[in-house]
Amino acid sequence: TPLTMPSLKEYKNKLTSLSNTRKITKTMKMVAASKLYRTMDAQRRASQFYAKLVEMLSRLAASVDHRSHPLLQARPQPKYALVITYMSDKGLCGGFNNNLIKHVARWLNLPELQTKQVTMSFVGRRGWLFFRNRMTVGKLYDGVAAHPSPGAAVQIAEDAISGFKSGTYDEVYLAYNHFVNPLSQTPLIKKILPIEPQVIEAAEEGVHEDFLLEPAGPELLAGLLPKIVNFEVYYALLENAAGENGARMTAMDSATSNANKMIRSYTLLRNRARQASITKELIEIVSGAEALKG
């Protein structure tokens, strides 16, 4: 059948639908922006705390024998690895999840990973939905991605530390999107266990060892090492939340712009259809009048 021009009623329905869509995307953009500013502030403060924590560990490592702690002991031939993957619970955030999925999939195909048995745990349902039938699944920490909290981070870190100490895992990695700015998030995979020696051996030159420690150095180190793992997990939660909100804000801004363009386009088409309808009616009236004269 030949193509027919949509009626005025069809154009009106399309414009109404687009207008409603624009309201939704604009609202979602505003909500994501509000959440983004809060998570960015928390991330900034967490960065400052992390820098001080690493500095403290560096100074402590310069004065005590730290290699005997279980969290620092690298396995000679690591065979079992745990990858905690951070994504979002919901979609509508552009390529935020897909970019990390592709990055993790490429990483898992590296030659050095082929000799390891990898288990994946998930923060956010999107990662779990993709990998659940492709990889060995550990745990799903549901509802944590949208509401990052120190308590949730402690639970995740305790599970990882327990698995590492018991020998269930020889290595523990975090896979998440590093937040650069609201327009850019960089996929990142970071090993957190065993704690790399260079992380805490970077003592500044000129650091003196003649200071008093309470409690004793080894005991203090044993108390601080789990905390740095806890904080690594928590900081990744903040990075993931900031990246998700930034990506969603950008995606909804783009969707709102596209809705505006389509509304302008359909408004023009509707006006043309209305003009054509009026012209047709005028022609019919004139033709009828001429027929009566004849």
WOSULKA-V561797 format. One record per residue. N is the residue number from 1. RES is the residue in three letters. OMEGA is omega in radians with two decimals (none if undefined). D_CENTER is the distance of its C-alpha to the mean C-alpha in Angstrom with 1 decimal. Layout:
# WOSULKA-V561797
N:RES:OMEGA:D_CENTER, N:RES:OMEGA:D_CENTER
This chain:
# WOSULKA-V561797
1:THR:3.14:48.2, 2:PRO:3.13:48.0, 3:LEU:3.12:44.9, 4:THR:3.12:45.5, 5:MET:3.10:44.1, 6:PRO:-3.14:41.9, 7:SER:3.11:43.8, 8:LEU:3.14:43.3, 9:LYS:3.12:42.1, 10:GLU:3.08:39.4, 11:TYR:3.13:38.2, 12:LYS:3.12:38.3, 13:ASN:3.12:36.1, 14:LYS:3.14:33.5, 15:LEU:3.10:33.5, 16:THR:3.12:33.1, 17:SER:3.13:30.2, 18:LEU:3.12:28.4, 19:SER:3.10:29.2, 20:ASN:3.10:27.6, 21:THR:3.13:24.5, 22:ARG:3.11:24.4, 23:LYS:-3.13:24.7, 24:ILE:-3.09:21.8, 25:THR:3.12:19.4, 26:LYS:3.10:20.8, 27:THR:3.13:20.4, 28:MET:3.09:16.7, 29:LYS:-3.14:16.2, 30:MET:3.12:18.2, 31:VAL:3.13:16.4, 32:ALA:3.13:12.9, 33:ALA:3.12:14.8, 34:SER:3.11:16.4, 35:LYS:-3.11:13.3, 36:LEU:-3.11:11.8, 37:TYR:3.12:15.2, 38:ARG:-3.12:15.3, 39:THR:3.09:12.0, 40:MET:3.12:13.1, 41:ASP:3.10:16.4, 42:ALA:3.14:15.4, 43:GLN:3.14:13.5, 44:ARG:3.13:16.6, 45:ARG:3.12:18.9, 46:ALA:3.11:17.1, 47:SER:3.13:17.5, 48:GLN:3.12:21.2, 49:PHE:-3.12:21.6, 50:TYR:3.13:20.2, 51:ALA:3.14:22.6, 52:LYS:3.14:25.5, 53:LEU:3.12:24.7, 54:VAL:3.10:24.7, 55:GLU:3.12:27.9, 56:MET:3.12:29.5, 57:LEU:3.11:28.8, 58:SER:-3.14:30.2, 59:ARG:-3.14:33.4, 60:LEU:-3.12:33.7, 61:ALA:-3.13:33.3, 62:ALA:-3.02:36.1, 63:SER:-3.12:38.5, 64:VAL:3.06:38.0, 65:ASP:-3.00:37.8, 66:HIS:-3.01:34.2, 67:ARG:-3.10:34.1, 68:SER:-3.10:35.5, 69:HIS:-3.08:32.5, 70:PRO:-3.08:30.8, 71:LEU:-3.14:27.2, 72:LEU:-3.01:28.6, 73:GLN:3.09:30.5, 74:ALA:3.11:29.2, 75:ARG:-3.08:30.5, 76:PRO:3.11:33.0, 77:GLN:-3.08:31.6, 78:PRO:-3.08:28.2, 79:LYS:-3.07:28.0, 80:TYR:-3.10:25.4, 81:ALA:3.03:21.7, 82:LEU:3.10:18.9, 83:VAL:3.09:15.3, 84:ILE:-3.01:12.7, 85:THR:-3.10:9.6, 86:TYR:3.02:6.3, 87:MET:-3.11:4.7, 88:SER:3.05:5.8, 89:ASP:-3.06:9.5, 90:LYS:3.13:10.5, 91:GLY:-3.12:10.6, 92:LEU:3.11:11.9, 93:CYS:3.06:8.9, 94:GLY:-3.11:10.6, 95:GLY:-3.06:9.7, 96:PHE:-3.11:5.9, 97:ASN:-3.07:6.5, 98:ASN:-3.14:9.9, 99:ASN:3.13:9.7, 100:LEU:3.10:8.2, 101:ILE:3.13:10.7, 102:LYS:-3.13:13.4, 103:HIS:3.13:12.9, 104:VAL:3.14:13.2, 105:ALA:3.09:16.1, 106:ARG:-3.12:17.8, 107:TRP:-3.13:17.6, 108:LEU:3.13:19.1, 109:ASN:3.10:21.9, 110:LEU:-3.09:23.0, 111:PRO:-3.09:26.6, 112:GLU:3.11:26.0, 113:LEU:-3.09:23.6, 114:GLN:-3.13:26.3, 115:THR:-3.09:28.5, 116:LYS:3.02:25.9, 117:GLN:-3.01:25.1, 118:VAL:3.01:21.3, 119:THR:-3.10:20.0, 120:MET:2.95:16.4, 121:SER:-2.95:15.0, 122:PHE:2.88:11.8, 123:VAL:-3.05:9.6, 124:GLY:-3.02:8.8, 125:ARG:-3.06:11.4, 126:ARG:3.10:10.1, 127:GLY:3.13:10.2, 128:TRP:-3.13:13.5, 129:LEU:-3.12:14.9, 130:PHE:-2.98:14.7, 131:PHE:-2.99:15.9, 132:ARG:3.13:18.3, 133:ASN:-3.10:21.2, 134:ARG:-3.05:20.6, 135:MET:2.99:20.1, 136:THR:-3.03:21.6, 137:VAL:3.06:19.4, 138:GLY:-3.10:19.6, 139:LYS:2.97:17.9, 140:LEU:3.10:15.4, 141:TYR:-2.99:14.4, 142:ASP:3.08:14.3, 143:GLY:-3.09:13.5, 144:VAL:-3.06:11.9, 145:ALA:-3.09:8.2, 146:ALA:-3.09:9.8, 147:HIS:-3.13:12.4, 148:PRO:-3.13:11.7, 149:SER:3.09:15.3, 150:PRO:-3.14:17.5, 151:GLY:3.11:19.2, 152:ALA:3.13:16.4, 153:ALA:3.12:15.5, 154:VAL:3.13:19.3, 155:GLN:3.13:19.5, 156:ILE:-3.12:16.8, 157:ALA:3.14:18.5, 158:GLU:3.08:21.9, 159:ASP:-3.13:21.3, 160:ALA:-3.13:20.3, 161:ILE:3.12:23.3, 162:SER:3.11:25.6, 163:GLY:-3.14:24.8, 164:PHE:-3.12:25.3, 165:LYS:-3.10:28.5, 166:SER:-3.12:30.0, 167:GLY:3.08:29.5, 168:THR:3.10:27.3, 169:TYR:3.07:24.8, 170:ASP:-3.14:25.9, 171:GLU:3.07:22.5, 172:VAL:-3.13:19.1, 173:TYR:2.96:15.9, 174:LEU:3.07:12.3, 175:ALA:-3.10:9.8, 176:TYR:3.09:6.4, 177:ASN:3.06:5.2, 178:HIS:-3.08:8.0, 179:PHE:3.08:8.3, 180:VAL:3.05:11.6, 181:ASN:-3.09:12.3, 182:PRO:-3.13:11.4, 183:LEU:-3.00:12.4, 184:SER:3.02:10.9, 185:GLN:-3.06:8.0, 186:THR:3.09:9.6, 187:PRO:-3.06:8.9, 188:LEU:3.02:10.7, 189:ILE:-2.99:12.8, 190:LYS:3.09:14.8, 191:LYS:3.11:17.9, 192:ILE:3.08:18.5, 193:LEU:-0.09:21.7, 194:PRO:3.11:24.3, 195:ILE:-3.09:23.9, 196:GLU:-3.10:25.0, 197:PRO:-3.07:28.4, 198:GLN:-3.14:27.9, 199:VAL:-3.07:25.2, 200:ILE:3.10:27.9, 201:GLU:-3.06:30.9, 202:ALA:3.14:30.2, 203:ALA:-3.11:32.8, 204:GLU:3.10:34.1, 205:GLU:3.10:37.6, 206:GLY:3.11:40.2, 207:VAL:-3.12:38.6, 208:HIS:-3.10:41.5, 209:GLU:-3.07:41.6, 210:ASP:3.04:44.3, 211:PHE:-3.07:42.3, 212:LEU:3.12:42.4, 213:LEU:3.09:39.7, 214:GLU:0.02:39.6, 215:PRO:-3.08:38.9, 216:ALA:-3.04:39.8, 217:GLY:-3.14:37.6, 218:PRO:3.14:36.6, 219:GLU:3.12:36.0, 220:LEU:3.11:33.9, 221:LEU:3.13:31.8, 222:ALA:3.10:31.4, 223:GLY:-3.08:30.1, 224:LEU:-3.08:27.7, 225:LEU:3.06:26.1, 226:PRO:-3.13:24.4, 227:LYS:3.12:23.1, 228:ILE:3.04:21.4, 229:VAL:3.08:19.6, 230:ASN:-3.07:18.7, 231:PHE:3.06:17.4, 232:GLU:3.14:15.4, 233:VAL:-3.12:13.6, 234:TYR:-3.14:13.4, 235:TYR:3.07:12.2, 236:ALA:3.06:9.2, 237:LEU:-3.14:8.5, 238:LEU:3.11:9.2, 239:GLU:-3.12:7.2, 240:ASN:-3.13:3.8, 241:ALA:3.12:5.9, 242:ALA:3.13:7.3, 243:GLY:3.13:4.9, 244:GLU:-3.13:4.4, 245:ASN:3.09:8.0, 246:GLY:3.13:9.0, 247:ALA:3.13:8.2, 248:ARG:3.11:9.9, 249:MET:3.13:12.6, 250:THR:-3.13:13.3, 251:ALA:-3.13:13.4, 252:MET:3.05:15.7, 253:ASP:3.11:17.8, 254:SER:3.13:18.4, 255:ALA:3.11:19.3, 256:THR:3.10:21.6, 257:SER:3.12:23.3, 258:ASN:3.10:23.9, 259:ALA:3.11:25.4, 260:ASN:3.13:27.6, 261:LYS:-3.14:28.8, 262:MET:3.10:29.6, 263:ILE:3.11:31.4, 264:ARG:-3.13:33.5, 265:SER:-3.12:34.3, 266:TYR:3.06:35.3, 267:THR:3.10:37.3, 268:LEU:3.12:39.3, 269:LEU:3.10:39.9, 270:ARG:3.12:41.0, 271:ASN:3.10:43.4, 272:ARG:3.11:44.8, 273:ALA:3.10:45.3, 274:ARG:3.12:47.0, 275:GLN:3.12:49.2, 276:ALA:3.13:50.2, 277:SER:3.13:51.0, 278:ILE:3.12:53.2, 279:THR:3.13:54.9, 280:LYS:3.13:55.6, 281:GLU:3.12:57.2, 282:LEU:3.13:59.3, 283:ILE:3.14:60.5, 284:GLU:3.12:61.5, 285:ILE:3.14:63.4, 286:VAL:3.14:65.3, 287:SER:3.11:66.1, 288:GLY:3.12:67.4, 289:ALA:3.12:69.5, 290:GLU:-3.14:71.0, 291:ALA:3.12:71.8, 292:LEU:3.13:73.7, 293:LYS:-3.12:75.7, 294:GLY:none:76.7
